[in-house]
Amino acid sequence: MQLLMAPARGEAAHPVRVAAWDLVFYLGCFAFALGTALASEFYGYRIWGNFAVAGYGLAAAHSAWLTISARRGMQTNGKFGSRWIGIGAVVVLAMCAPLLMLVIRRLTGTDWLITPFSWAAQPEVWVIERSANLLLQHGTPYVDITTLHRAPEVNDYTPYGPVMTVFGLPRALFGGSPVLNALTDARWMFALAAVLCAYASWRLLNRPRLPVFAAQLAIACPLTALTWAVAGPDLAIVGQLVLTFALAATGRPGWTGFVLALVISAKLIVAPAAAVLAVFVYRRARGENPWAATGRFAGALAAATIALHLPVYLANPAAFTEHVIRFPLGMGAVRSPAASPLPGHLIAQAGPAGAAISLVLVGLAAVAMLVWLARRPPATGSAALTRTAVGLGALILLTPATRYGYLVYPLVLLGAALTFRASGPTARPPRNGRADATSS
């Protein structure tokens, strides 16, 4: 694993082993895509699987050629000898192509039907676009379920913060015709936000060389590619989260707090990152009072969060509470359908005792994370991202109601951590002229 996480410079010393890893990785992704194409209940998933089989198959074939060439001592330094060929195949065939097809297929009109085998976009896309229409019409993105002349159902809910509505505004403002509807599909907005945040983070880190293994984790992983094509909000959120760590790593605590407020005000699941960032900002404040830097971070985070939530809350407090707080906690009028067979959900299925055990495990994981932060505070962006990935991963695995798709968060964050590591030091030098030891 250390070999695979090393920068590209170290990969050249072990070309056979590295190429073999690529082959195993892409074959595993190919198997996932094939199973999705054949067995998924969702139309969009099956379409993605068919395209992804081609993308991962091409990437695996290229990796097999690199492996055989390396074993035979053949030189593969030409333009087709790059390991990025596999990443490119995944981006084109397993991400962009299925997204384009599904956006066009969506124009036939299958939204809101209770027929997953016909959905060209997952419900979160429709829900976020609807929230934008509601915000423009009523000043709140949330359906008031008390005014419905029927029993509420799961798709009446918008379990996101008010900032998520921004991604649906282009369709709400400019949609109407088939062409404009296709161009303003919220998935394009999610993808654009993710790409722009990744690019901004890369620029802030002084344009480091990207390790291929980092790209495999963050981009080529099936969870990322699938989410990109059928939904997308989680990629926009994790992209913004990576940007907050880039801002923190380059000594911008105020901006770090502001951008983190945007992230939390879109999706509450990333709120635990605030604890890691607070410790990281304090640890990295080398040229000034660390409490002053942490205060600017906390002040910006609190002020922006209040400013973003208060108007929507005041517009309809009951609807805000029902959608943003009660529903995700399983306390709403309708229970969340999130029930992927992850450890927390399986334990909770044992009844009241199982549910209690699951919550206790979440609490213990939180305590363990706080102890880790206190005993080994992160001194680099890579270390801070790693801690956040571990914390969110534990939360996703142990929460009673969750989705396996949320695992895209720790995977992308780990890929970003490798890129941050490759960037080297980015903060201002310490006052005493000595660099602090890296905490990992």
C-alpha positions, 0 to 999 in steps of 0.5 A: 500500500505504501508503494501505491500511495507514493508519488509517481516518481516511486512508481517507476521503480516497480512498474510490474507491481504498479501495473498489476495493481491497476489491472486488479483495480479496473477488473474489480470496477468492471465486475461492479459495473457488470453486476450493476448493468445486469441486476440493478432495479434502477434504469439509470444505474443499468445504463451507467453499468453498460457504459461503464463496462466498456470504460473499465474494460478498456482501462483493464485491457490497457493495464494488462498490456502495461503489465505484460510489457513490464514483465517482458522488460519492454519500454512503454514510454510512448503516448499510449504507455501512460497510466492516465489512459485508463483514467481517461477511458473511465472519464469518457465512457463511464462518466460523461457518456452515460450522463449525456445519454441519461440527460437526453433520456430524461426528456421523455418524462419519467420523473416522479413515477414510482417506477425505478426501472424508468428513472433517467435521474435519481430522485435527489435530482428532481427534489433539488430542482423542485426545491428551487421552484419552491424557493422562488415561489414561496420563499422556502425550498421545503414542501409544507406536508401539513398542507397536502391533501394526501398522506406525505411520501418520501419524495415530498421531502428535501433532506438538504440544507438551503444551499443545495437549492442553488444547483436547481436554480438554473432549471427553475429560471431558464428551463422550459423547452427540451433543449433548455431542460437538458442544458440546465439539468441539475447534474451538470451543475453538480459536475461543474461545481465538483470540477471547479472546486477540484481545480481551485484546490489544485491551484491553491496547492501550487499545482502539484503532480497528481498521483494516479492512485489518487485519481483512481480513488477520487475519480475512477472509483465506481461510486464516483462514476456512478454518482456523476451520471445518475445523481451528483449532489454528493460530488459537489459537496465533497468537492467543496469540502476538499476546497475548504481543506485547501484554503485551511492548508494555505492559511486562509481561516476566514475563507475556510469557515465561510466555504465550510458553512456553504458545505454544511448548509447544503448537506449536514452529513459533513458537519463533523469536518468542522472539528477537524478543520478547527484543530487543523486551523489552530495547528497551522497558525504558525505566523500569528496567534493560533486562537485568533486564526481559530476565532476567525474560522469559527466566526465566519462559520457561525455567521455564514451558517446563521445567515444562510439558514435563518431566512429559510427557517423564518419563512416556515419553521415547521417545514424546515424542521421537518425536512432538515432535522426530523426526516434525516433522523428518522423522526419525520412523518415518513421514514427515510428509505436509506437502508443499505446493508452496512454494519450500522443498519444490520445491527439496528435490524435486531430491534430496539436493542440493536438500534441502541447499540448502533447509536452507541457505536456511533458515539464511541466512534465520535469519541475515538475521533476526538481523542485522535485529534487531541493526541495527534492534531493534524499538521498537514492538509493530507493528515486533516483530510485523512482524519475526516475520511476516517470519521465520515467513513465510520459515521456512514458505516455505523449509522442505522439508516444510510446509503452505500453511495455515501462512501464516495465521501471517504474515497474522494477525501483519501484521494485528495489526501494523496494529492495534498501529500504530493503538494508538499508544504503549503503554509507560511514558514514557522516563526522559529524557522523550523518545520513542524513534524508531520502528523498522520 
